[in-house]
Amino acid sequence: MFWRHLTAFILGIILLSPASSALADWTHPLSFSNAELTRRDFSGQSLQAAEFSNANMELANFADADLRGAVMSASVMTKANLHGANLGNAMVDQVNLTGADLSDAILTEALLLRAIFANVNIAGADFTDAILDGAQVKELCQKASGVNSQTGVETRYSLGCK
C-alpha cells in the first residue's frame, strides 16, 4: 500500500510539473483556477481533469459530478455538496472542506493531505487507497459509517479504521 501511495504522489508531482503543460495544452482541460465559484451548480457534470486550484467553491454543488483526476489544491469548499461525486485520483490537498457533504462520494486514490474535514458528512464515502495522514484518518474514523452505493465498499474499511 505504501508503494501505491508513493506512486500516486509522484504521478501528481509529474502532472503538475512544467514538462506536463504540453500535455495539458493538448487535452484542453477546463480551468477554474483562482475563480469565484460560490454557490455554482456543477451537479451531474463531467469535469474530468478540470482545474479548480485556489478557487472559492463555498456552497458549490458538485452532487453526482465526475471529478476524476480534477485538481482542487488549496481551494475553499466549505459547505460544498459533493454527494455521490467521483473524485477518484483527484488532488484535493490543502482544501477546506468544513461542513461539506461527501456522503456516497468516491475518493479512491485521491490525494487529500492537509485537507480540513471538520463537520463533514462522509457516510458511505469510499476512501480506498486515498492518501491521508494519520491525524486525518483518526478524525474521519470517528464519524465513518455506511457503504458506498457505487463501489459497495464500507467507509470504515476504506479508511482502515480499527
JODABEL-V335326 format. One record per pair of residues at least 4 apart in sequence whose ideal C-beta (glycine too) atoms are under 7 Angstrom apart, sorted by the first residue. I is the first residue (numbers start at 1). J is the second residue. D is the distance in whole Angstrom. If there is no record, write none. Layout:
i=I j=J d=D
i=I j=J d=D
This chain:
i=1 j=5 d=6
i=2 j=6 d=6
i=3 j=7 d=6
i=4 j=8 d=7
i=4 j=129 d=6
i=5 j=9 d=6
i=5 j=131 d=5
i=6 j=10 d=6
i=7 j=11 d=6
i=8 j=12 d=7
i=8 j=109 d=6
i=8 j=111 d=7
i=8 j=131 d=6
i=9 j=13 d=7
i=9 j=111 d=7
i=9 j=131 d=6
i=10 j=14 d=6
i=11 j=15 d=6
i=12 j=16 d=6
i=12 j=91 d=6
i=12 j=111 d=5
i=13 j=17 d=6
i=14 j=20 d=6
i=15 j=20 d=5
i=16 j=20 d=7
i=20 j=24 d=6
i=21 j=25 d=6
i=22 j=26 d=7
i=23 j=27 d=6
i=24 j=29 d=6
i=27 j=49 d=7
i=29 j=49 d=4
i=29 j=50 d=6
i=29 j=51 d=6
i=30 j=47 d=6
i=30 j=50 d=4
i=30 j=51 d=7
i=31 j=51 d=4
i=32 j=37 d=6
i=32 j=50 d=7
i=32 j=51 d=6
i=32 j=52 d=5
i=32 j=55 d=5
i=33 j=51 d=5
i=33 j=52 d=7
i=33 j=53 d=4
i=33 j=54 d=6
i=33 j=55 d=6
i=34 j=54 d=5
i=34 j=55 d=6
i=35 j=55 d=5
i=36 j=56 d=5
i=37 j=55 d=5
i=37 j=56 d=6
i=37 j=57 d=5
i=37 j=60 d=5
i=38 j=56 d=6
i=38 j=58 d=5
i=38 j=59 d=6
i=38 j=60 d=7
i=39 j=59 d=5
i=39 j=60 d=7
i=40 j=60 d=5
i=41 j=61 d=5
i=42 j=47 d=6
i=42 j=60 d=6
i=42 j=61 d=6
i=42 j=62 d=5
i=42 j=65 d=5
i=43 j=61 d=5
i=43 j=62 d=7
i=43 j=63 d=4
i=43 j=64 d=6
i=43 j=65 d=6
i=44 j=64 d=5
i=44 j=65 d=6
i=45 j=65 d=5
i=46 j=66 d=5
i=47 j=65 d=6
i=47 j=66 d=6
i=47 j=67 d=5
i=47 j=70 d=6
i=48 j=66 d=6
i=48 j=68 d=5
i=48 j=69 d=6
i=49 j=69 d=4
i=49 j=70 d=6
i=50 j=67 d=7
i=50 j=70 d=5
i=51 j=71 d=5
i=52 j=57 d=7
i=52 j=70 d=6
i=52 j=71 d=7
i=52 j=72 d=4
i=52 j=75 d=6
i=53 j=71 d=6
i=53 j=72 d=7
i=53 j=73 d=5
i=53 j=74 d=6
i=53 j=75 d=7
i=54 j=74 d=5
i=54 j=75 d=6
i=55 j=75 d=5
i=56 j=76 d=5
i=57 j=75 d=6
i=57 j=76 d=6
i=57 j=77 d=5
i=57 j=80 d=6
i=58 j=76 d=6
i=58 j=78 d=5
i=58 j=79 d=6
i=58 j=80 d=7
i=59 j=79 d=5
i=59 j=80 d=7
i=60 j=77 d=7
i=60 j=80 d=5
i=61 j=81 d=5
i=62 j=67 d=7
i=62 j=80 d=6
i=62 j=81 d=6
i=62 j=82 d=5
i=62 j=85 d=5
i=63 j=81 d=5
i=63 j=83 d=5
i=63 j=84 d=6
i=63 j=85 d=7
i=64 j=84 d=4
i=64 j=85 d=6
i=65 j=85 d=5
i=66 j=86 d=5
i=67 j=85 d=6
i=67 j=86 d=6
i=67 j=87 d=5
i=67 j=90 d=6
i=68 j=86 d=5
i=68 j=88 d=5
i=68 j=89 d=6
i=68 j=90 d=7
i=69 j=89 d=5
i=69 j=90 d=6
i=70 j=87 d=7
i=70 j=90 d=5
i=71 j=91 d=5
i=72 j=90 d=6
i=72 j=91 d=6
i=72 j=92 d=5
i=72 j=95 d=5
i=73 j=91 d=5
i=73 j=93 d=5
i=73 j=94 d=6
i=74 j=94 d=5
i=75 j=95 d=5
i=76 j=96 d=5
i=77 j=95 d=6
i=77 j=96 d=6
i=77 j=97 d=5
i=77 j=100 d=6
i=78 j=96 d=6
i=78 j=98 d=5
i=78 j=99 d=6
i=78 j=100 d=7
i=79 j=99 d=4
i=79 j=100 d=6
i=80 j=100 d=5
i=81 j=101 d=5
i=82 j=100 d=6
i=82 j=101 d=6
i=82 j=102 d=5
i=82 j=105 d=5
i=83 j=101 d=5
i=83 j=103 d=5
i=83 j=104 d=6
i=83 j=105 d=7
i=84 j=104 d=5
i=84 j=105 d=6
i=85 j=105 d=5
i=86 j=106 d=5
i=87 j=92 d=6
i=87 j=105 d=6
i=87 j=106 d=6
i=87 j=107 d=5
i=87 j=110 d=5
i=88 j=106 d=5
i=88 j=108 d=5
i=88 j=109 d=6
i=88 j=110 d=7
i=89 j=109 d=5
i=89 j=110 d=6
i=90 j=110 d=5
i=91 j=111 d=5
i=92 j=110 d=6
i=92 j=111 d=7
i=92 j=112 d=5
i=92 j=115 d=6
i=93 j=111 d=5
i=93 j=112 d=7
i=93 j=113 d=5
i=93 j=114 d=6
i=93 j=115 d=6
i=94 j=114 d=5
i=94 j=115 d=7
i=95 j=115 d=5
i=96 j=116 d=5
i=97 j=115 d=6
i=97 j=116 d=6
i=97 j=117 d=6
i=97 j=120 d=6
i=98 j=116 d=6
i=98 j=118 d=4
i=98 j=119 d=6
i=99 j=119 d=5
i=99 j=120 d=7
i=100 j=120 d=5
i=101 j=121 d=5
i=102 j=120 d=6
i=102 j=121 d=6
i=102 j=122 d=5
i=102 j=125 d=5
i=103 j=121 d=5
i=103 j=122 d=7
i=103 j=123 d=5
i=103 j=124 d=5
i=103 j=125 d=7
i=104 j=124 d=4
i=104 j=125 d=7
i=104 j=148 d=6
i=104 j=149 d=5
i=105 j=125 d=5
i=106 j=126 d=5
i=106 j=148 d=7
i=106 j=150 d=6
i=106 j=151 d=6
i=107 j=112 d=7
i=107 j=125 d=6
i=107 j=126 d=6
i=107 j=127 d=5
i=107 j=130 d=5
i=108 j=126 d=6
i=108 j=128 d=5
i=108 j=129 d=6
i=108 j=130 d=7
i=109 j=129 d=5
i=109 j=130 d=6
i=110 j=130 d=5
i=111 j=131 d=5
i=112 j=130 d=5
i=112 j=131 d=6
i=112 j=132 d=5
i=112 j=136 d=7
i=113 j=131 d=6
i=113 j=132 d=7
i=113 j=133 d=6
i=117 j=136 d=6
i=117 j=139 d=6
i=117 j=140 d=6
i=122 j=140 d=6
i=122 j=143 d=6
i=122 j=144 d=6
i=122 j=155 d=6
i=123 j=145 d=5
i=123 j=146 d=4
i=123 j=155 d=7
i=124 j=146 d=4
i=124 j=147 d=6
i=124 j=148 d=5
i=124 j=149 d=6
i=124 j=155 d=6
i=125 j=148 d=7
i=125 j=155 d=5
i=126 j=148 d=4
i=126 j=151 d=5
i=126 j=153 d=5
i=126 j=155 d=7
i=126 j=158 d=5
i=127 j=158 d=4
i=127 j=159 d=5
i=128 j=153 d=6
i=128 j=158 d=4
i=132 j=136 d=4
i=132 j=137 d=5
i=134 j=138 d=6
i=135 j=139 d=6
i=136 j=140 d=6
i=137 j=141 d=6
i=137 j=159 d=6
i=137 j=160 d=7
i=140 j=144 d=6
i=140 j=159 d=6
i=141 j=156 d=7
i=141 j=159 d=6
i=141 j=161 d=4
i=144 j=155 d=4
i=144 j=156 d=4
i=144 j=159 d=6
i=144 j=161 d=6
i=145 j=155 d=6
i=146 j=155 d=5
i=147 j=152 d=6
i=147 j=153 d=7
i=147 j=154 d=5
i=148 j=152 d=7
i=148 j=153 d=5
i=153 j=157 d=6
i=153 j=158 d=5
i=154 j=158 d=7
i=155 j=159 d=7
i=156 j=161 d=4
